Amino acid sequence: MSLCVCLMLLAMPVVSAATVITAFPQSVTVAEGTTFNSIDDGPVAIFEDDNPAATAADFTATIDWGDGSPTTTGAIAVNEPQFSVLGTHTYADEGTFTVTVTINDVSPGTGTATVSTTMTVTEADVLSGTPRTFSGAPGTSFSATVAMFTDTLTTNTASDFTATINWGDATISAGAVSGSAGSFRVIGTHTYAAPGIFSVVVTLNDDAPGTATAQVTSTAIVSNTLTAAALDISPTEHAAFNGNVATFTDSDTSRTAASFIASVTWGDGTTSSGTVAGSNGAFTVSGQHTYADEGSFALSVTVAETAPGIATSTATATATVKEADVLSGTPVTFSATAGSSFSGTVAHFADTDTVNVAGDFVATINWGDGTTTPGTVSGGAGAFLVSGTHTYVSSGNFSVGVTLSDDAPGTATATVTSSANVNSTLVATASNLSATEHTAFSGTVASFTDSDITKTTASFTASINWGDGTTTSGTIAGSAGSFTVAGQHTYADEGSFPLSVTVTENAPGTATSTASATATVNEADVLTGTSVVFSATQWSPFSGTVARFTDTDTVSTAADFVATIDWGDGTTSAGVVSGGSGAFLVSGTHTYASHQTFTVIVTLADDAPGTATATTTSTANVAAPAPAVPAPLLGRYALILLAFVLAGAGLRLIRGAGRRVV
């Protein structure tokens, strides 16, 4: 055959003329709820045709999935030298299904084939359960949810499952399943003949041919109807309460008081047994208790049937515990020092309720100076002290309000007014001073502190004893507890003087303090002497000025000085000082025994303790006495008189030759 003929034959359309299609069944598997896809899970059928030129387009296929769902069209795929039939489908439930695949030749072809494939749909459910606890009454039918289940396959519905309930009393019944989207509940109806606690086994199964299952054990509490009602009570603290705290009823009227136990929780941390009384389904609970403090307490009473009964009931009420305290106070007078911390008792209190302890009370102290602080309570057996710590800034008398109160919710309270006598601490320190006689001193002589820092200079009086017999007022300066005292004074003479300063608080203050120091008064005198030349006559007494002196201190008087005169003849005597205003004379009296010129040393000195002194050298020119004049003849009486005169003169001459005249 030529090449052209061959090409023409290839170009001509080929029409299958097959008359025989041979199909081969397959076995495939998929999980319920999961889409079967032949591309991943395999073909549903394989076939071959006796026309080797046939293509996939020469065939059609229909698939009956075997679960009652509508048939679908299969896709033809070439799988040399065979063909595959492909399809997709989702099975709603597990099981084994016969999939019927019909293959037809496309017209004008007439070939056809039908094959059955086995589809195994596997279980996809994974079930898990949650138990429940539910209640019922004996002899009464009840319906309740007895278990909860979850399924990992969320497409299943409640109708895909069955449930059984073993009620734990030898009875088994079917349960009703409800829910969707992977969450289901099992509900059951049952009547228990007797009270008790029953283990209820609930089983959830996937419907046949499903194999998924789950089982849980729930709890049924079957009890009589027991209803308790607690009673409000009103006892008094520290007084024993004894009475009814609750009533209750039980639907089982055959029970007696011995069929129950009761406990009473008093609300203060204490629980005790209650006493049950009554019959025919109506009962009371009584109890005994002593509350340690007043207040409102949540009382609860729990009543329970004894075995085989399991009914229980708890009821609550209020215990209003009344106040038993009656407080009275006694004030205290105490002393404190301004600026120093005071700690001590500020009030006494008595309580008619002798059971309470200090921890049951709180105290406040109004110190009377605008400050309020908590107090410390101590004591017991009905007798209590309130103490506190406080620092008063200022001195004075303060009314201190002290209140003692029962701690909450207690209402007992008492208030007393005590007295605080607050004194100051005043400490003075004198200063040594140095002054000059006759020169006015002005300056600080002392300092002092006062613990009452609120006091001003007007709060004090100061006096200065200068030590020379003079006392004057001091001038005070300062503030905030620190002060100085200044004064002015002129000392009349030099020396060392015991200075003292006394500071006193003005009323109502009472503090006082005296301090001592030394005033050293310096010498002011500077003396200068001027010599004098004077004349005297032998044997004749001389009286007169022997020297002159000047003093730079014009205030000193003659009495401030002492003078000595060395007459130059071995005799020394005291001089007489006269003058003033800085100019002084020294005079003396003396009789020289010989006639000549004598050097007279005159010293002027300030009296003790003065140290000023000056010495000058004067000159005494002593002349001989005048010659005697001859006496006329005398009578007998005149001669006797003359004899006496001469005898006296001779005696003086002898004395003058033998000693110095002072």
C-alpha positions as CSV (number, residue, x, y, z in Angstrom):
1,M,0.0,0.0,0.0
2,S,1.3,3.4,-0.9
3,L,2.1,6.0,1.7
4,C,-0.8,8.2,0.5
5,V,-3.3,5.5,0.9
6,C,-2.2,4.8,4.4
7,L,-2.4,8.5,5.3
8,M,-6.0,8.6,3.9
9,L,-7.0,5.6,5.9
10,L,-5.6,7.2,9.1
11,A,-7.5,10.3,8.4
12,M,-10.9,8.6,8.1
13,P,-13.1,8.4,11.2
14,V,-13.1,5.1,12.9
15,V,-16.4,3.7,14.2
16,S,-16.3,1.0,16.8
17,A,-18.1,-2.0,15.7
18,A,-17.6,-4.0,18.9
19,T,-20.1,-6.5,19.8
20,V,-18.5,-8.1,22.9
21,I,-17.6,-6.2,26.1
22,T,-16.1,-8.2,28.9
23,A,-16.3,-6.7,32.4
24,F,-14.4,-7.7,35.6
25,P,-15.8,-7.1,39.2
26,Q,-13.7,-5.3,41.8
27,S,-13.5,-5.3,45.6
28,V,-13.2,-1.8,47.1
29,T,-13.3,-0.3,50.7
30,V,-14.2,3.1,52.1
31,A,-15.2,4.4,55.6
32,E,-18.7,5.5,56.3
33,G,-19.3,9.2,56.0
34,T,-16.1,9.4,53.8
35,T,-16.5,10.1,50.1
36,F,-15.3,7.2,47.9
37,N,-13.3,8.5,45.0
38,S,-12.0,6.0,42.4
39,I,-9.0,8.1,41.7
40,D,-7.8,7.4,45.2
41,D,-9.7,4.3,46.2
42,G,-9.7,2.4,42.9
43,P,-12.1,1.7,39.9
44,V,-15.5,0.2,40.5
45,A,-15.1,-2.0,37.5
46,I,-12.6,-3.0,34.7
47,F,-13.6,-4.1,31.2
48,E,-12.2,-4.8,27.8
49,D,-13.6,-4.8,24.3
50,D,-12.9,-7.0,21.3
51,N,-12.3,-3.9,19.1
52,P,-8.7,-3.0,19.6
53,A,-9.4,0.4,18.1
54,A,-12.0,1.4,20.7
55,T,-11.4,4.5,22.9
56,A,-12.9,5.6,26.2
57,A,-15.2,7.8,24.3
58,D,-16.8,4.7,22.7
59,F,-18.4,3.7,26.0
60,T,-20.8,4.8,28.7
61,A,-21.3,3.5,32.2
62,T,-23.9,3.7,35.0
63,I,-23.3,2.9,38.7
64,D,-25.9,1.6,41.1
65,W,-24.1,2.0,44.5
66,G,-26.3,-0.6,46.2
67,D,-27.5,1.6,49.1
68,G,-30.7,2.8,47.5
69,S,-29.3,6.0,46.3
70,P,-29.9,7.2,42.7
71,T,-27.5,5.7,40.1
72,T,-24.7,7.9,38.9
73,T,-22.8,8.1,35.6
74,G,-19.3,6.5,35.7
75,A,-16.3,7.9,34.0
76,I,-14.4,5.8,31.5
77,A,-10.6,5.8,31.8
78,V,-8.1,4.0,29.6
79,N,-6.1,1.5,31.4
80,E,-4.2,-0.3,28.6
81,P,-5.1,-2.7,27.4
82,Q,-8.3,-2.4,29.5
83,F,-10.7,0.4,30.5
84,S,-11.7,1.4,34.1
85,V,-15.0,2.7,35.3
86,L,-14.5,5.5,37.9
87,G,-17.1,7.1,40.3
88,T,-17.5,9.0,43.6
89,H,-20.0,8.3,46.4
90,T,-20.5,8.8,50.1
91,Y,-22.0,6.0,52.2
92,A,-24.1,7.2,55.2
93,D,-23.5,4.0,57.1
94,E,-21.2,1.1,57.4
95,G,-21.9,-2.3,55.7
96,T,-21.2,-4.4,52.6
97,F,-22.9,-3.1,49.5
98,T,-23.2,-4.7,45.9
99,V,-22.3,-2.1,43.4
100,T,-23.8,-2.8,39.9
101,V,-21.9,-1.3,37.0
102,T,-23.5,-1.3,33.5
103,I,-21.2,-0.6,30.5
104,N,-22.7,0.2,27.0
105,D,-21.1,0.7,23.6
106,V,-21.9,4.1,22.1
107,S,-24.4,3.9,19.2
108,P,-24.2,2.5,16.7
109,G,-22.3,0.0,18.8
110,T,-24.4,-2.6,20.5
111,G,-22.1,-4.1,23.0
112,T,-23.1,-4.2,26.7
113,A,-21.9,-5.7,30.0
114,T,-23.0,-5.7,33.6
115,V,-20.7,-6.5,36.5
116,S,-21.2,-6.5,40.3
117,T,-18.5,-5.1,42.6
118,T,-18.4,-5.6,46.4
119,M,-18.1,-2.3,48.3
120,T,-17.0,-2.7,51.9
121,V,-18.0,0.4,54.0
122,T,-16.1,0.3,57.3
123,E,-17.1,1.7,60.7
124,A,-16.1,5.4,61.3
125,D,-17.8,5.9,64.6
126,V,-15.6,6.3,67.8
127,L,-17.9,6.7,70.7
128,S,-17.1,7.9,74.3
129,G,-19.5,8.5,77.2
130,T,-19.9,10.7,80.2
131,P,-21.8,9.4,83.2
132,R,-24.5,11.3,85.0
133,T,-25.8,11.4,88.5
134,F,-29.6,11.8,88.8
135,S,-32.3,11.5,91.4
136,G,-35.6,9.9,91.9
137,A,-38.1,8.9,94.5
138,P,-38.9,5.3,95.3
139,G,-42.3,4.1,93.9
140,T,-42.4,7.0,91.5
141,S,-41.8,6.8,87.8
142,F,-39.2,9.3,86.6
143,S,-37.5,10.2,83.3
144,A,-34.0,11.5,83.1
145,T,-31.0,11.8,81.0
146,V,-28.9,8.9,82.2
147,A,-25.7,9.4,80.1
148,M,-24.0,11.7,77.5
149,F,-22.0,10.4,74.5
150,T,-19.9,11.9,71.8
151,D,-19.1,10.5,68.4
152,T,-16.0,11.5,66.3
153,L,-18.2,11.0,63.2
154,T,-20.4,14.1,63.3
155,T,-22.6,13.2,60.3
156,N,-24.4,10.3,62.1
157,T,-27.8,11.0,63.5
158,A,-29.5,9.8,66.6
159,S,-31.4,7.1,64.6
160,D,-28.0,5.5,63.8
161,F,-27.7,4.3,67.4
162,T,-29.5,2.1,70.0
163,A,-29.1,2.3,73.7
164,T,-29.7,0.0,76.6
165,I,-30.0,0.9,80.3
166,N,-29.2,-1.5,83.1
167,W,-30.8,0.3,86.0
168,G,-28.8,-1.5,88.7
169,D,-31.9,-3.1,90.3
170,A,-31.9,-6.1,87.9
171,T,-34.0,-4.2,85.4
172,I,-32.8,-3.5,81.8
173,S,-34.6,-1.3,79.3
174,A,-34.0,0.5,76.1
175,G,-33.0,4.1,76.2
176,A,-34.0,6.9,73.9
177,V,-31.2,8.5,71.9
178,S,-31.4,12.1,70.9
179,G,-28.9,14.7,69.6
180,S,-26.8,15.2,66.5
181,A,-23.5,16.5,65.2
182,G,-21.5,14.1,67.3
183,S,-23.2,14.8,70.6
184,F,-25.9,12.5,72.0
185,R,-27.9,11.9,75.1
186,V,-29.6,8.7,76.4
187,I,-32.9,9.2,78.2
188,G,-34.6,6.6,80.2
189,T,-37.8,6.1,82.2
190,H,-37.9,3.9,85.3
191,T,-39.5,3.3,88.7
192,Y,-37.3,2.2,91.6
193,A,-39.1,0.1,94.2
194,A,-36.9,1.1,97.1
195,P,-34.5,3.9,98.0
196,G,-30.8,3.5,97.5
197,I,-27.9,4.5,95.3
198,F,-27.7,2.5,92.1
199,S,-25.0,2.0,89.5
200,V,-26.7,2.5,86.2
201,V,-24.8,1.0,83.2
202,V,-25.7,2.8,79.9
203,T,-24.6,1.3,76.6
204,L,-24.7,3.1,73.2
205,N,-24.3,1.0,70.1
206,D,-24.1,1.8,66.4
207,D,-27.0,0.1,64.6
208,A,-26.2,-3.0,62.6
209,P,-24.0,-3.7,61.0
210,G,-22.1,-1.0,62.9
211,T,-19.7,-2.2,65.6
212,A,-19.0,1.1,67.4
213,T,-20.1,1.0,71.1
214,A,-19.4,2.8,74.4
215,Q,-20.5,2.2,77.9
216,V,-20.6,4.4,81.0
217,T,-21.7,3.8,84.6
218,S,-24.0,6.6,85.9
219,T,-25.4,6.9,89.4
220,A,-29.1,6.9,90.4
221,I,-29.8,8.4,93.8
222,V,-33.2,7.2,94.9
223,S,-34.5,8.7,98.1
224,N,-37.5,9.8,99.9
225,T,-38.6,13.4,99.8
226,L,-37.0,15.0,102.8
227,T,-37.5,18.8,103.3
228,A,-35.9,20.7,106.1
229,A,-36.5,24.3,107.2
230,A,-34.1,26.1,109.6
231,L,-35.3,28.5,112.2
232,D,-33.8,31.9,113.0
233,I,-32.6,32.1,116.6
234,S,-31.6,35.1,118.9
235,P,-29.3,34.0,121.7
236,T,-27.0,36.2,123.8
237,E,-23.2,36.0,123.6
238,H,-21.7,33.9,126.4
239,A,-25.1,32.6,127.4
240,A,-26.0,28.9,126.5
241,F,-28.7,28.5,123.8
242,N,-30.9,25.4,124.0
243,G,-33.8,25.2,121.6
244,N,-35.2,24.2,118.2
245,V,-33.1,25.1,115.2
246,A,-35.1,23.4,112.4
247,T,-38.2,21.4,111.3
248,F,-38.3,18.8,108.5
249,T,-40.8,16.5,106.8
250,D,-40.1,13.1,105.2
251,S,-42.4,11.5,102.6
252,D,-41.8,8.1,104.2
253,T,-44.2,8.5,107.2
254,S,-43.1,5.1,108.6
255,R,-39.8,6.6,109.8
256,T,-39.2,7.5,113.4
257,A,-36.8,10.0,115.0
258,A,-34.2,7.3,115.2
259,S,-34.3,7.1,111.4
260,F,-32.4,10.4,111.1
261,I,-29.2,12.1,112.1
262,A,-28.9,15.9,112.2
263,S,-25.9,18.2,112.4
264,V,-26.0,21.9,113.2
265,T,-23.4,24.3,111.8
266,W,-23.7,27.3,114.1
267,G,-21.9,29.8,111.8
268,D,-19.0,30.6,114.2
269,G,-16.8,27.7,113.1
270,T,-18.6,25.2,115.4
271,T,-20.6,22.1,114.3
272,S,-22.5,19.9,116.7
273,S,-25.1,17.1,116.5
274,G,-28.8,18.0,116.7
275,T,-31.5,16.1,118.5
276,V,-34.4,14.9,116.3
277,A,-37.9,14.5,117.7
278,G,-41.3,13.8,116.1
279,S,-43.1,11.2,114.0
280,N,-45.5,10.5,111.1
281,G,-43.2,12.4,108.7
282,A,-43.0,15.6,110.8
283,F,-39.9,16.3,112.9
284,T,-37.9,19.0,114.8
285,V,-34.2,19.4,115.4
286,S,-32.9,21.0,118.6
287,G,-29.4,22.0,119.6
288,Q,-27.3,23.5,122.4
289,H,-24.5,26.1,121.8
290,T,-22.8,29.1,123.4
291,Y,-21.7,31.9,121.1
292,A,-18.4,33.6,122.2
293,D,-19.3,36.9,120.6
294,E,-22.3,38.9,119.4
295,G,-23.1,39.1,115.7
296,S,-25.1,37.7,112.9
297,F,-24.2,34.1,112.0
298,A,-25.2,31.9,109.1
299,L,-26.8,28.9,110.8
300,S,-27.3,25.7,108.8
301,V,-29.0,22.4,109.7
302,T,-28.4,19.2,107.7
303,V,-30.8,16.2,108.2
304,A,-30.0,12.8,106.7
305,E,-31.9,9.5,106.7
306,T,-30.0,6.6,108.3
307,A,-29.3,3.5,106.1
308,P,-30.9,2.2,104.0
309,G,-32.4,5.6,103.5
310,I,-30.3,8.1,101.7
311,A,-32.4,11.2,101.7
312,T,-30.8,14.4,102.9
313,S,-31.7,18.0,103.2
314,T,-29.9,21.2,104.4
315,A,-31.6,24.4,105.4
316,T,-30.1,27.7,106.4
317,A,-31.2,30.5,108.8
318,T,-29.7,33.3,110.8
319,A,-28.5,33.3,114.4
320,T,-28.6,36.9,115.7
321,V,-26.4,36.8,118.8
322,K,-27.1,39.8,121.1
323,E,-24.7,42.0,122.9
324,A,-24.0,41.1,126.6
325,D,-21.4,43.8,127.4
326,V,-22.3,46.8,129.5
327,L,-19.2,49.0,129.6
328,S,-18.3,51.8,132.1
329,G,-15.1,53.9,132.3
330,T,-13.0,55.6,134.9
331,P,-10.8,58.6,133.8
332,V,-7.1,58.8,134.5
333,T,-4.9,61.9,135.2
334,F,-1.5,61.5,133.8
335,S,1.6,63.6,133.2
336,A,3.7,64.0,130.1
337,T,6.5,66.2,128.9
338,A,6.1,68.3,125.8
339,G,8.3,67.1,123.0
340,S,8.9,63.7,124.6
341,S,7.0,60.5,123.8
342,F,4.5,59.5,126.5
343,S,3.4,55.9,126.9
344,G,1.1,54.8,129.6
345,T,-2.4,54.1,130.8
346,V,-5.0,56.7,129.8
347,A,-8.3,55.1,131.1
348,H,-9.8,52.2,133.0
349,F,-13.0,50.4,132.0
350,A,-15.2,47.8,133.5
351,D,-17.5,45.3,131.7
352,T,-20.4,43.5,133.2
353,D,-19.7,40.5,130.9
354,T,-16.6,39.1,132.6
355,V,-16.0,36.4,129.9
356,N,-14.8,38.8,127.2
357,V,-11.1,39.2,126.7
358,A,-9.1,42.3,125.6
359,G,-9.1,41.0,122.0
360,D,-12.8,41.6,121.9
361,F,-12.4,45.4,122.1
362,V,-11.0,48.3,120.2
363,A,-10.0,51.6,121.7
364,T,-9.5,55.1,120.3
365,I,-7.7,58.0,122.1
366,N,-8.4,61.6,121.3
367,W,-5.4,63.3,122.8
368,G,-7.0,66.7,123.0
369,D,-4.5,68.3,120.7
370,G,-6.3,67.4,117.4
371,T,-4.7,64.0,117.2
372,T,-6.6,60.7,117.5
373,T,-4.9,57.3,117.6
374,P,-5.9,53.7,118.4
375,G,-5.4,52.6,122.0
376,T,-4.0,49.3,123.3
377,V,-6.5,47.3,125.4
378,S,-5.3,44.9,128.1
379,G,-6.8,43.1,131.0
380,G,-9.7,40.7,131.4
381,A,-12.3,39.3,133.7
382,G,-14.3,42.5,133.3
383,A,-11.5,44.9,134.1
384,F,-9.6,46.6,131.2
385,L,-6.9,49.2,130.7
386,V,-6.5,51.4,127.7
387,S,-2.9,52.6,127.1
388,G,-1.4,54.7,124.3
389,T,1.7,56.4,123.0
390,H,1.7,60.1,122.0
391,T,4.0,63.1,121.8
392,Y,2.5,66.4,122.8
393,V,4.1,69.4,120.9
394,S,3.1,72.0,123.5
395,S,2.6,72.0,127.2
396,G,-0.7,72.6,129.0
397,N,-3.7,70.7,130.3
398,F,-5.5,68.5,127.8
399,S,-8.8,66.7,127.9
400,V,-8.2,63.2,126.6
401,G,-11.3,61.4,125.3
402,V,-10.9,57.6,125.5
403,T,-13.5,55.3,123.9
404,L,-13.7,51.6,124.4
405,S,-15.9,49.7,122.0
406,D,-16.8,46.0,121.5
407,D,-15.4,44.9,118.2
408,A,-17.8,44.6,115.2
409,P,-20.6,43.7,115.1
410,G,-20.7,44.5,118.9
411,T,-22.4,47.7,119.9
412,A,-21.3,48.1,123.5
413,T,-19.2,51.3,124.0
414,A,-18.1,53.7,126.7
415,T,-16.2,57.0,126.7
416,V,-14.4,58.8,129.5
417,T,-12.5,62.1,129.6
418,S,-9.1,61.8,131.2
419,S,-6.6,64.6,131.8
420,A,-3.1,65.1,130.5
421,N,-0.9,67.5,132.4
422,V,1.8,68.3,129.9
423,N,4.9,70.1,131.2
424,S,7.9,71.5,129.4
425,T,11.5,70.5,129.9
426,L,13.4,73.8,130.2
427,V,17.2,73.7,130.3
428,A,19.3,76.8,130.6
429,T,23.0,77.2,130.0
430,A,24.8,80.3,131.2
431,S,27.8,81.8,129.2
432,N,31.0,83.0,130.8
433,L,31.5,86.7,130.0
434,S,34.3,89.1,130.0
435,A,33.7,92.8,130.8
436,T,35.7,95.9,131.8
437,E,34.9,97.8,135.0
438,H,33.0,101.0,134.5
439,T,32.3,100.0,130.8
440,A,28.7,98.9,129.9
441,F,28.5,95.2,129.0
442,S,25.7,94.2,126.5
443,G,25.4,90.7,125.1
444,T,24.2,87.1,125.5
445,V,24.6,85.7,128.9
446,A,22.7,82.4,128.5
447,S,20.9,80.1,126.1
448,F,18.0,77.7,126.9
449,T,15.8,75.1,125.3
450,D,12.2,74.3,125.9
451,S,10.6,71.0,124.9
452,D,7.4,72.9,124.1
453,I,8.3,74.2,120.7
454,T,5.1,76.2,120.4
455,K,6.3,78.7,123.0
456,T,7.5,82.1,121.9
457,T,9.7,84.7,123.6
458,A,6.7,86.1,125.3
459,S,6.2,82.8,127.1
460,F,9.3,83.3,129.3
461,T,10.8,85.6,131.9
462,A,14.5,85.8,132.5
463,S,16.5,87.4,135.4
464,I,20.2,88.0,135.6
465,N,22.1,88.1,138.9
466,W,25.4,89.8,137.9
467,G,27.2,88.6,141.0
468,D,28.0,92.1,142.3
469,G,24.7,92.5,144.2
470,T,22.8,93.6,141.1
471,T,19.9,91.7,139.4
472,T,18.2,92.8,136.2
473,S,15.8,91.4,133.7
474,G,17.1,89.6,130.6
475,T,16.0,90.0,127.1
476,I,14.8,86.7,125.4
477,A,15.1,86.0,121.7
478,G,14.5,82.8,119.6
479,S,11.8,80.4,118.6
480,A,10.9,76.7,118.1
481,G,12.2,75.7,121.4
482,S,15.6,77.4,121.2
483,F,16.3,80.7,122.8
484,T,19.0,83.1,124.1
485,V,19.0,85.6,127.0
486,A,20.8,88.9,126.7
487,G,21.5,91.6,129.3
488,Q,23.2,95.0,129.9
489,H,25.3,95.8,133.0
490,T,28.2,98.0,134.1
491,Y,30.5,96.6,136.8
492,A,31.8,99.2,139.3
493,D,35.0,97.3,139.9
494,E,37.2,94.7,138.3
495,G,37.1,91.1,139.6
496,S,35.5,87.6,139.1
497,F,31.8,87.5,139.8
498,P,29.4,84.5,140.0
499,L,26.9,85.2,137.3
500,S,23.6,83.3,137.3
501,V,20.6,83.4,134.9
502,T,17.2,82.1,135.8
503,V,14.5,81.4,133.1
504,T,10.9,80.8,134.0
505,E,7.9,79.9,131.9
506,N,5.0,82.3,132.2
507,A,1.7,80.9,133.4
508,P,0.2,78.4,132.7
509,G,3.7,77.1,132.2
510,T,5.6,76.1,135.4
511,A,9.0,75.1,134.2
512,T,12.1,77.0,135.4
513,S,15.8,76.6,135.1
514,T,18.8,78.4,136.6
515,A,22.3,78.3,135.1
516,S,25.6,79.7,136.5
517,A,28.7,81.1,134.9
518,T,31.5,83.5,135.7
519,A,31.8,87.2,134.8
520,T,35.4,88.2,134.5
521,V,35.6,92.0,134.9
522,N,38.9,93.4,133.6
523,E,40.9,96.3,135.1
524,A,40.2,99.7,133.6
525,D,42.6,101.9,135.6
526,V,45.9,103.1,134.2
527,L,47.8,105.2,136.8
528,T,50.5,107.7,136.4
529,G,52.3,109.5,139.2
530,T,53.8,113.0,139.5
531,S,56.4,113.8,142.2
532,V,56.2,116.6,144.7
533,V,58.9,118.6,146.5
534,F,57.9,119.6,150.0
535,S,59.5,121.2,153.0
536,A,59.5,120.1,156.6
537,T,61.3,121.1,159.8
538,Q,63.3,118.8,162.0
539,W,61.4,117.9,165.1
540,S,58.2,119.5,163.7
541,P,55.3,117.2,162.4
542,F,54.8,117.6,158.6
543,S,51.3,117.1,157.1
544,G,50.7,117.6,153.4
545,T,50.6,116.4,149.9
546,V,53.5,114.1,149.0
547,A,52.5,113.0,145.4
548,R,50.0,113.5,142.6
549,F,48.4,110.7,140.4
550,T,46.2,110.6,137.3
551,D,44.0,107.7,136.3
552,T,42.7,107.1,132.7
553,D,39.5,105.7,134.3
554,T,37.8,108.8,135.5
555,V,35.0,106.9,137.2
556,S,37.1,105.5,140.0
557,T,37.0,107.3,143.3
558,A,39.6,107.9,146.0
559,A,38.2,105.0,148.0
560,D,39.2,102.6,145.2
561,F,42.8,103.2,146.0
562,V,45.4,102.7,148.7
563,A,48.7,104.5,149.1
564,T,51.9,103.9,150.9
565,I,54.7,106.5,151.7
566,D,58.3,105.5,152.2
567,W,59.5,108.8,153.9
568,G,63.1,108.1,153.1
569,D,64.3,107.9,156.7
570,G,63.4,104.2,157.2
571,T,59.8,105.0,158.0
572,T,56.8,103.9,155.9
573,S,53.2,104.8,156.6
574,A,49.9,104.7,154.8
575,G,49.0,107.7,152.7
576,V,45.6,109.4,152.5
577,V,44.1,109.4,149.0
578,S,41.9,112.2,147.9
579,G,40.5,113.6,144.7
580,G,38.5,112.0,141.8
581,S,37.7,112.3,138.1
582,G,41.0,110.8,137.3
583,A,43.1,113.2,139.5
584,F,44.3,112.1,142.9
585,L,46.5,113.4,145.7
586,V,48.4,111.4,148.3
587,S,49.1,113.2,151.6
588,G,50.7,112.1,154.8
589,T,51.9,113.1,158.2
590,H,55.5,112.6,159.4
591,T,58.1,114.2,161.8
592,Y,61.7,114.0,160.6
593,A,64.3,113.6,163.4
594,S,67.1,115.1,161.4
595,H,67.4,117.9,158.9
596,Q,68.5,116.9,155.4
597,T,66.9,116.1,152.0
598,F,65.0,112.8,151.9
599,T,63.8,110.8,148.8
600,V,60.2,109.9,149.4
601,I,58.7,107.0,147.5
602,V,54.9,107.2,147.1
603,T,52.9,104.2,145.7
604,L,49.2,104.3,144.6
605,A,47.5,101.0,144.0
606,D,43.9,99.9,143.0
607,D,42.3,98.1,145.8
608,A,42.0,94.3,145.5
609,P,41.4,92.6,143.3
610,G,42.5,95.5,141.2
611,T,46.0,95.3,139.7
612,A,46.6,98.9,138.6
613,T,49.5,100.6,140.4
614,A,51.9,103.5,140.0
615,T,55.0,104.8,142.0
616,T,56.6,108.2,142.0
617,T,59.6,109.6,143.9
618,S,59.1,112.9,145.7
619,T,61.5,115.0,147.7
620,A,61.4,116.2,151.3
621,N,63.6,119.1,152.2
622,V,63.9,119.0,156.1
623,A,65.4,122.1,157.7
624,A,66.9,122.5,161.2
625,P,64.8,124.2,163.8
626,A,65.3,128.0,164.5
627,P,67.8,129.0,167.3
628,A,66.4,129.5,170.9
629,V,65.9,133.1,172.2
630,P,67.4,133.9,175.8
631,A,64.7,134.0,178.4
632,P,64.3,136.9,180.9
633,L,64.5,136.3,184.6
634,L,61.6,134.4,185.7
635,G,59.7,134.0,188.8
636,R,59.4,130.8,190.7
637,Y,56.3,129.7,188.8
638,A,57.7,130.5,185.4
639,L,60.8,128.5,186.2
640,I,58.8,125.5,187.1
641,L,56.9,125.7,183.8
642,L,60.0,126.1,181.8
643,A,61.5,123.0,183.5
644,F,58.5,120.9,182.3
645,V,58.8,122.2,178.8
646,L,62.5,121.3,178.6
647,A,61.9,117.9,180.0
648,G,59.2,117.1,177.3
649,A,61.5,118.3,174.5
650,G,64.3,116.1,175.8
651,L,62.1,113.1,175.9
652,R,61.0,113.6,172.3
653,L,64.6,114.0,171.2
654,I,65.5,110.7,172.8
655,R,62.5,108.9,171.1
656,G,63.3,110.4,167.7
657,A,66.9,109.2,167.9
658,G,65.8,105.7,168.8
659,R,63.0,104.8,166.2
660,R,61.3,105.8,163.0
661,V,58.0,107.5,163.1
662,V,55.2,105.8,161.2
